[in-house]
Amino acid sequence: MGRFFRLVVAERHRHSGQLAGVFVAAHGLLRSDVAPSFERIELEGLLDWFGANLRVPRPVNGRAISWFKGTASPCSRRIWELA
């Protein structure tokens, strides 16, 4: 069986109580206006790429937590750019 990984930040997701994943953190950063404009453009580009190339997990109880296969797929390689 393959290994899976999940990248998180040091804050809790307000609904699940789990450590927030990098997608939640990235969207929060965009909403906060903290990131400089050049970082916002790069961040938006990465999120657009994932939107077009990553199948979104089906929410369970209104929540979805993304795990990545440890194989060298394009998504598992690009997530490190987002982190």
N, C-alpha and C positions, 0 to 999 in steps of 0.2 A: 504494500500500500504506500502511496506517495505521501510526502509531507506537505503540510499547509502552513502558511504564516499570515499574520495580520500585523499591520503597522499601526501603532496608537500614539497618542500624545498624552501628556501628564495632566489631563483634566477628564472629569467624568461627563459622560453624555447625560443630559438632564432628564431624559425619559427612561433610559435603560439602566442607568447606574453603572454601566460598564465604562472602561476607559474609552474615550472618544477615538474613532479611527481618523486616518488622515483625510478622508473625504469630508467628514463633518468639520474638521479643523480648517480645511482649505476653504470651504464655503463660508464658515464663520469669519475667516480672515478677510475674504472679499466683502462681506457685509459690514465689517468694522471700519473700513477706510484706513487701516493701520499700514498696510503694505504700500510701498512706493509704486508709482505708476508702471515702471518697467517690470517689477515683480508681479503686479496684477495682470499684466498682459501675458507673461509667461504662465502664471497660474491658470488663467482663463483658458489658454491654449491647451494646457495639460488636461484640464477638466473636460474640455470639448473633445479631446482625443479619446479619453475614457468613455465619454458619453456615446461616441460612435463605435467603440471597439470592445466594450466590456458589457457583458450581459448582467443586468442588475438582478440581484437575488430577490426572490419573492419575500415580501415582508411577513414576519411572523408576529402576531399581536401588534401590528402597526409598525414594526421595526425591521430593519435589515442590517445585518453585519456582514461585511465582505471579508472573505478569507481567500488567499491566493495559493494556487498550487506552487510548490517549490521548483517546478520545472522551469526551464528557460523560455517561457512563452513571452510574447511581446508585452502583455499586461504585467506579468510579474517582474519584467525588467524595468518597465516605465514607472511602476509605482515608487521606485526608489528616487526618481526625479521629483515626484510630488512630495516625498518625505523630506 
